[in-house]
Amino acid sequence: MIKDEAFILKENIQNFLKSANIIYNSGDFTSATILYFKCLFAVLDLIILKNQGKVPKDHSERFKILEKNYPSFYELLDKLYSLYRDTYSLKINKENCLRVRLNVERIIKEQKIFEDY
């Protein structure tokens, strides 16, 4: 079961990242930001799944697990999350989108997300 969930999360990460990069390159930074956040959430959920044996059911549970067990990821998500909320009502600029993108790419690399894919 965990292996299946991990496979799906990795597939989602790959698809979200690919789509986000395409949309980023088209200049739609708000939509790209949404997809980079979806990618980030999937990456964090995969980390939680691998270490805790379950995927958080929502943002609230994800935040609680991160705060308790992964303070550096919690701090990062806490800093960036207002940008995610802004995507509902504001236009996101390239600089803020890039900030999310670079953090997602860094975590994927540091956590070696695709090395056993």
KAPELIN-V468879 format. One record per backbone hydrogen bond with DSSP energy under -0.5 kcal/mol. CO is the residue of the C=O (numbers start at 1). NH is the residue of the N-H. Records with the same first field share a line. If there is no record, write none. Layout:
BEGIN
CO->NH ; NH
END
This chain:
BEGIN
1->5
2->6
3->7
4->8
5->9
6->10
7->11
8->12
9->13
10->14
11->15
12->16
13->17
14->18
15->19
16->20
17->21
18->22
19->23
20->24
21->25
22->26
23->27 ; 28
24->27
27->29
28->32
29->33
30->34
31->35
32->36
33->37
34->38
35->39
36->40
37->41
38->42
39->43
40->44
41->45
42->46
43->47
44->48
45->49
46->50
47->51
48->52 ; 53
49->53
58->62
59->63
60->64
61->65
62->66
63->67
64->68
65->69
66->70
70->73 ; 74
71->75
72->76
73->77
74->78
75->79
76->80
77->81
80->83 ; 84
81->85
82->86
83->87
84->87
85->88
86->89 ; 90
90->92
93->97
94->98
95->99
96->100
97->101
98->102
99->103
100->104
101->105
102->106
103->107
104->108
105->109
106->110
107->111
108->113
109->112
112->115
114->117
END
